[in-house]
């Protein structure tokens, strides 16, 4: 990655709670995908999103995008919905029997956001994440013209989010110890970031989730960050499916993401920071262009 992009991303960096890529990351991926969609696919995606029960909530965010079209706002704000429902009282955990019009179910589906491939060691039980499998099934659902618009809109909203998740290296792995206990993709690994004096103590997963920028990033600053990614990141292969993207993320987690240290709370130095920003930029850009390709295949008439 060239130096200007690294500086641009570093300028936006703040620490925050761990979810997946944070809101900035998901909106960056959605922006890049939107920029790579043809008009026909944009229209098809917009028509589906307008049947989603929460489309009015997304359009309320138009005030952050005064110069942008409502279609673009819908697409971007839908990309964080799968994380937003974790704090939404309408939604519940596994086994929920609640129903509301327009939703297939009211579960938060936290297990859809990750896979738990063992980085090392062996788990006590089979990995319980469903990220790769859900991208496959939701892609089929989105492309099925026999399903209702609301069913396909539900699939589209999840795909806007999960394609970004699978490109975050720590969303596909867990490092297991000799007793079979995993660190949940770095959530259980405390790290110290002395380059961030306001929030030096964090965990590895949270550190990576927040590399794209502050969660509130929208509007002109979001566009500037997306343009930096588009202009300075090396081209990526747009072919392949979720299994390929997962395997890429796994290799990056194994080779670069986990600190090469046996300390209880490893210190992340400037070399680690620079490499992390470079990898994050590559993965965000790849997620955007691949999401666009997936949507074109699923929605093209």
Secondary structure, DSSP 8 states (H G I E B T S, - for coil): --HHHHHHHHHH------SSS-HHHHHHHHHHHHHTS-HHHHHHHHHHHTTSTTHHHHHGGGGG-TTS-HHHHHHHHHTTHHHHGGG-TT-BSTT-----TT-S--B--GGGG---EESSS--SS-----HHHHHHHHHHHHH-TTS-HHHHHHHHHHHHHHHHHTTSGGGSEE-B-TTS-B-TTTTT-EEE-TT-GGG-EEEHHHHHHTTT--TT--HHHHHHHHHHHHHHS--------HHHHHHHHHHHIIIIIS-S--STTEE--HHHHHHHHHHHHHHHHHHHHHHHHHHHHHH--
